[in-house]
Amino acid sequence: MSHAVLIPDELYRAIEAYAARRGESAEAAILAWAESLREQRERAPVEDNDANVYNPADDPLAAFLGRGELTSPDAIRRHDDAIAQEALDAHDE
């Protein structure tokens, strides 16, 4: 998916000049800048704000919450063991 962004000519010329000094296109410079913003955000400490509050509307798996029962208190920690055992049992048949 791609999007078009309209920016003033003066700003685009400044980006073109910056990119030319680096030997790249203006589009490549903009993409590199946007990627660096995303990386900075991923490395930034989590702030205590509403954006960090769980919202089921944003969770594609929210419909599955509470649908099953845990048979033991450590079932989540033993999840991988259970999958491995099922795989081994399938090979024994």
Order of alpha helices (4+ residues) and beta strands (2+ residues): alpha-alpha-alpha
